Amino acid sequence: MYQLYYFKGACSMAVHIILNEVGQDVELVPGKDASGEKSAELLKINPRGQVPVLVEGGNPLYEGAAQIIYLCEKYKSDLIPASGWERAKALQWLMFCNASLHPAYSRVNILKRNGGSDEQVKAFRAITQDMWDYVEKNLKAEGPYLCGKNVTAADILLTVIGHWADPGVYTYGEKTKELFSKVIARPAYQKAMAAEGVEYKAAA
Ligand SMILES: N[C@@H](CCC(=O)N[C@@H](CS)C(=O)NCC(=O)O)C(=O)O
C-alpha cells in the first residue's frame, strides 16, 4: 500500500485523488501535528518540510507532478495520455498548474507571512489572476477541460488549487467554474475530500 504525507486540501490532495482514480489504497500520513506544526515524521522523510511525499515500499518520491505522472503511467490511466500530442498537452497543463500557478499562490502566502505590504500582495495577486484569466480563455477556445473534451490530471490539480483562496480573492470565469464542478463531482475527488475532511462551501 502507498503512504502519502499530506496537508488537508493542499497540493497533496491531487495525488490522493489520482490514487483513488487508479484504484489504489493509500495510508494518509498527516504532515502536521496536533498543534498545526510540521510533524517530526514529515521532517524526517522530507527535511524540506513539504508535501506531498509518496512512499512506495519504503521509498519516498517527491514532487507532486512526478508522483502523478508515475501513478498514471504505472496504472495506465488516461488522465495522462500515453503518447503523442495528447500527452504533450496534458503535461503542459499539469506543469502550468504545478510550476506556474501553485508557486504564484506560494509567493502571496510567503509575502503575507513576512510582512509584505498590501501593494506587494496586490501586485502578486494580479499575476495570479492573470493566470486564471488565461485558463478561462483557453477553456472558451477548447473546453470543457484544459485539454479539450477529455479530463486529465491537470484538471484535478487545477481544481484543488482553485479552492485555496478565500471566496472573492480571485475571479473565475464561467467555464472555469463549470470545470471545477465537473471535477469535484468525480467519485475519486469526493472520496479524497471526505477522507481529508475537506469541505468546499461554494464553487470557488
Ligand atoms: N513543487 C512542490 C511544491 C510542494 C509545496 O509547495 N507544497 C506545499 C503544500 S501545497 C507545502 O508543503 N508547503 C509548506 C512549505 O513549503 O513549507 C511539489 O509539487 O511537490
The ligand as a MOL file (V3000), in Angstrom:
LIG
                    3D

  0  0  0     0  0            999 V3000
M  V30 BEGIN CTAB
M  V30 COUNTS 20 19 0 0 0
M  V30 BEGIN ATOM
M  V30 1 N 6.8120 21.6240 -6.2260 0
M  V30 2 C 6.4150 21.0020 -4.9920 0
M  V30 3 C 5.6250 22.0110 -4.1860 0
M  V30 4 C 5.2150 21.4510 -2.8700 0
M  V30 5 C 4.5820 22.5020 -1.9750 0
M  V30 6 O 4.8320 23.7140 -2.0740 0
M  V30 7 N 3.7200 22.0050 -1.0680 0
M  V30 8 C 3.1310 22.8740 -0.0930 0
M  V30 9 C 1.6950 22.4620 0.1930 0
M  V30 10 S 0.6190 22.7660 -1.1750 0
M  V30 11 C 3.9270 22.7870 1.1820 0
M  V30 12 O 4.3440 21.7130 1.5520 0
M  V30 13 N 4.1320 23.9300 1.8080 0
M  V30 14 C 4.8610 24.0110 3.0580 0
M  V30 15 C 6.2090 24.6350 2.8690 0
M  V30 16 O 6.6230 24.9130 1.7300 0
M  V30 17 O 6.8580 24.8630 3.8740 0
M  V30 18 C 5.5780 19.7740 -5.2950 0
M  V30 19 O 4.8280 19.7710 -6.2660 0
M  V30 20 O 5.6950 18.7760 -4.5770 0
M  V30 END ATOM
M  V30 BEGIN BOND
M  V30 1 1 1 2
M  V30 2 1 2 3
M  V30 3 1 2 18
M  V30 4 1 3 4
M  V30 5 1 4 5
M  V30 6 2 5 6
M  V30 7 1 5 7
M  V30 8 1 7 8
M  V30 9 1 8 9
M  V30 10 1 8 11
M  V30 11 1 9 10
M  V30 12 2 11 12
M  V30 13 1 11 13
M  V30 14 1 13 14
M  V30 15 1 14 15
M  V30 16 2 15 16
M  V30 17 1 15 17
M  V30 18 2 18 19
M  V30 19 1 18 20
M  V30 END BOND
M  V30 END CTAB
M  END
